[in-house]
Amino acid sequence: MGGSAVELFLKAFLLLHGHSARELASRKFGHDFSALGERAEALGLFLMDEDKDVLLLMGTTDAVIRSRYIKTGAFRRPTHGALDRTCKSLWETIGQELKKQGWPVRGFDARPA
């Protein structure tokens, strides 16, 4: 799991709370982790301090792009452990909300067949 999972968890939460897919794809949100996290928090999502730090780092640096493409040079990115903990935290909180609303939710370690 990584940046894409974090983005999808946040967008799932925002969809549950009335945002449209078109709106989430717009420039207002798009791939902006900071904007997604801030809006989710405003709608009641609890984010731990480490989750906020991860979202801020992903939203204000090129860490996500650098994770998708081979680039050299120094840059800041969340540690694998921090990213994993944020994914698990979002899966737990958002997953519970999805289940309450009748959406199927796989276990965190489930892999597609």
C-alpha positions in Angstrom: 0.0 0.0 0.0 1.1 3.5 -0.5 0.2 6.9 -1.7 -2.5 5.6 -4.0 -4.2 3.7 -1.2 -4.2 6.8 1.1 -5.8 8.9 -1.7 -8.4 6.2 -2.4 -9.3 5.9 1.3 -9.8 9.6 1.6 -11.8 9.9 -1.5 -14.0 7.0 -0.4 -14.7 8.9 2.8 -15.5 12.1 0.9 -17.8 10.2 -1.4 -19.7 8.9 1.6 -20.2 12.4 2.8 -21.7 13.9 -0.4 -18.8 14.8 -2.6 -19.2 13.7 -6.2 -16.6 11.8 -8.2 -16.3 14.7 -10.6 -15.6 17.1 -7.7 -13.0 14.8 -6.3 -11.2 14.6 -9.7 -11.3 18.4 -10.0 -8.3 20.7 -9.4 -9.8 21.5 -6.0 -8.9 18.0 -4.7 -7.4 15.9 -7.5 -4.3 14.3 -6.0 -3.9 17.0 -3.3 -3.4 15.0 -0.2 -3.5 18.1 2.0 -6.8 19.3 0.6 -8.3 15.7 0.8 -7.2 15.3 4.4 -8.4 18.8 5.5 -11.8 18.2 4.0 -12.1 14.7 5.5 -11.2 16.1 8.9 -13.7 18.9 8.5 -16.4 16.2 7.8 -15.4 14.4 11.0 -12.6 12.0 10.1 -10.3 11.5 13.0 -6.6 11.7 11.9 -3.8 10.9 14.3 -0.9 13.3 14.4 1.3 10.9 12.3 -1.5 10.7 9.7 -1.5 14.5 9.4 2.2 14.6 9.1 2.2 11.9 6.3 -0.6 13.8 4.4 1.2 17.1 4.8 4.5 15.6 3.5 2.7 13.9 0.6 0.7 17.1 -0.2 3.6 19.6 0.0 6.5 17.6 -1.6 7.0 15.6 -4.8 7.2 12.4 -2.7 4.2 10.8 -4.5 5.5 11.5 -8.0 9.0 10.3 -7.0 7.5 7.0 -5.8 5.9 6.4 -9.2 8.9 7.2 -11.4 12.7 6.7 -11.1 14.3 9.9 -10.1 17.6 10.6 -8.5 18.6 13.2 -5.9 17.7 13.9 -2.3 14.0 14.4 -1.3 11.8 13.9 1.7 9.2 11.2 1.9 7.2 9.4 4.6 9.0 6.4 5.9 7.5 3.0 4.9 6.5 2.5 8.5 4.7 5.8 8.7 2.9 5.3 5.4 1.9 1.7 6.5 0.5 3.0 9.8 -1.4 5.8 8.0 -2.9 3.3 5.6 -4.0 1.0 8.4 -5.4 3.9 10.4 -7.5 5.1 7.4 -8.6 1.5 6.6 -9.8 1.1 10.2 -11.7 4.3 10.5 -13.0 4.7 6.9 -13.5 1.0 6.6 -15.8 1.0 9.6 -17.9 3.8 8.1 -18.1 2.0 4.7 -19.3 -1.2 6.4 -22.0 0.7 8.4 -23.3 2.0 5.1 -23.4 -1.5 3.6 -20.3 -1.3 1.4 -18.1 -4.4 1.2 -14.7 -3.9 2.8 -11.8 -6.4 2.4 -9.4 -7.1 5.2 -6.4 -4.9 5.3 -4.0 -7.6 4.2 -6.4 -8.9 1.5 -4.8 -9.2 -1.9 -6.8 -9.3 -5.2 -7.0 -12.8 -6.7 
